[in-house]
Amino acid sequence: MTARDDLDAAVITGVGAVTPHGVGAAALWDGVLTARPVARVDDPTDPTGVVTAVDGLSVTHHLPRKLVAQTDRSVQLALIAANEALGDAGAIDGDGALTAGAAARAGVVLATGVGPVTSIIDEHERAAGGSRRVRPYLAVTVPVNMAAGRIAQRHGLHGPAVVVASACAAGTDAVGMAADMIRAGRADLVVAGGTEAPIAALTVAAFRAAGALSTRTDAPGSASRPFDRDRDGFVLGEGAGVLVLESARSARRREAAVHGVVLGYAASNDAHHPTQPAPDGGGAIAAVRAALSDAGVAPDEVGHVNAHATSTPRNDEVEALVLRTVFDAAPVTATKSTIGHLFGAAGAVEAIVALRSAAEGVVPPIANLDHVDPRCADLDLVSGTPREISNRIVVSTSFGFGGHNAALVLRATP
């Protein structure tokens, strides 16, 4: 094998997701593979941007009413995804507690970009009518750490429980940091991923004012179009993705099924600009190459790349430069073309898709890629129909405001 098959390797034993395609990792995969459009205008009475929401979700169907009353929607999405992932890993009993055979040293690393922003906005409006009007649980609703804390509390995870906030790279950082924690021997099982629920009039207005949001309100289903000549910005989305990472030793002891292995992870910063990537892609190139080095994998050993690909003009152009610099001819796909940009959750959700793609031997197509931008044309962009592959190694990239860059190298179990 090319890398990390020892008993301290970080293997993936469970996945869970709540995305605009629905509840569950299976719904995510089906929606991405079929390139099913889910975007809509943010407000039909005053359409200023395009969003992808988890429409029709009844959180009380999945969570106790008291817990729902005490938490922000971003935390609720994380709790639902974490419960699925831990169940998929066979690590919890019917009451949601860790099973006797699960790792004793279990922790959480969760990511978010903007945190409980919708609760803050809603309660600020309530407080304008008097301080007594805010909800009684507000003090435990708005702290950013609550996504990790609530997962730990619900499932009895007594190890480290931390939240990562590195903008749109946060979900990838969370998975990578969890893998590092396991490889260093500081934990045996870590619930890792990201969550985001940013859809509100204020956030839509903010990203539109920044020139980052697509305004294709006349055709929202085609608004997210990574690497396309006519892209005009990202689609604001909500969702959560969670993976259960475990030492190979722990997974073997529990006789748990293994979805794959985190072979490598690395991060860097452009140290260049609050929103724009470094024009030469230097920071991102360094992160991807360092992740490959950490994995012990050469660029030509990678079966495909799940690109960050926000559908913003400058970011896609720079990422195309990054990918053609690092890789010779790896097929490239872009999950955001169907679900939009989930900010802090994006990297974790895309890691789940990348892993499933490598396991199934099929790469989902990039939706809405009608006219490839000439500046991105030298990439092997998967479009139109899914692409069959045989290589089980995949790279997933994430880049964010603040110059954050992160990359994961995963190997799937067929």
PyMOL commands that set and color helices and strands:
alter all, ss='L'
color gray80, all
select helices_A, chain A and resi 25-33+59-61+65-69+73-88+117-127+131-133+138-140+146-155+167-183+201-209+220-222+248-254+282-295+299-301+313-326+336-339+343-360+374-376
alter helices_A, ss='H'
color red, helices_A
select strands_A, chain A and resi 10-19+22-23+40-41+50-52+106-111+161-164+189-196+236-237+239-247+260-269+304-306+331-333+362-363+380-381+387-388+393-400+404-412
alter strands_A, ss='S'
color yellow, strands_A
deselect
rebuild
show_as cartoon
